[in-house]
């Protein structure tokens, strides 16, 4: 990578696989379970988190020398909340349709522990540029898992992708359904997301033995 | 000069300054964008009413597309011939009836002496008179609402449902075509009496060929949202029954 130094590109690439916030650190699980029944909301949530975490990390990093340590968690919370409310308002005014689709997820971003985690663990101790990269990297790592889970849950649960009936029509019995295939209704329920995340963790650790913890 | 960020006085001052900065930033932001947001909400209501009547930009069988926002005001004037406000026995015309806030009316109606203002939109499409009734109720997580278009005999011509925060993929499916289209042709009356339309599990009619059973097929995994839709229709449409009885006399 010519654009970024080796150390900097590690900031982006590490969280994508070997230090993934969901599968390795097991953070941000609530939202990963709640909104991945379909592919589209998963992607939208991923993009929103990339924005909030990228910008939030920069803001916290710029303020890192003047934040009183006693109230730093509250300050971090205010920064996230402010960003999220601003995004929400702008969407409502300029992209109303989109904002309606996202309303709940936008609010959910505030409660995402990955964001607070990166503010606390990284942005408070590093410069704005590195914090920005770290934010983008972690949010992308989170987003990738979301999209994988959303893909399988929508495909196996509803037989659709982005709402398109890719496996045929279950009512008309066309496509795969003609030979007796059935949708797995369990896939649309949140517990299945946990199992899918579990499978991803299993696959990842069996590929890379270094990730397996002792005990 | 390094600042001592551990001092109590610094912490307090920092907190105060932060609250003032963030507070005024957000307040300015929100009030600056308010006119735009309000206009969007108004257009949306008009789009919803027109959608329920069957005036839309749908393409294909799965698509839910409203009349675009730049055309909606003109179309609304074209199709909606009359807007009524029903207050008990009294019926008045009011071309701002679509701005009546159902939530506020519901709260006010808790006081028994208050006569609730019920908005009703009368439109004409292809020579047929259509009555659009707004409804509002509770889903699993938050509010659900919608517009129901019926003819004189209270047979459904079209519906539009929306929600604030139902689960994506489950309860949120109430705003999908395949669910909303099931209501078309269903009847609110059963042998002249109000029966409502139930979102029913296991009604043995997934293709919805029977339109006289006062039932539509429920969504898998969205029992409580479905029950919310049934309850909402029962509660809000019932209030309009006297008006329709009079109309048919």
Interface residues (C-beta under 8 A of the other chain):
Chain A: X34 X35 X37 X38 X41 X65 X66 X67 X68 X69 X70 X71 X74 X75 X78 X82 X85 X86 X89 X90 X92 X93 X94 X96 X100 X103 X104 X153 X154 X157 X158 X163 X171 X185 X188 X189
Chain B: X3 X5 X6 X10 X11 X14 X15 X18 X22 X25 X26 X29 X30 X33 X36 X37 X40 X43 X44 X62 X162 X164 X165 X167 X168 X169 X170 X206 X207 X220 X221
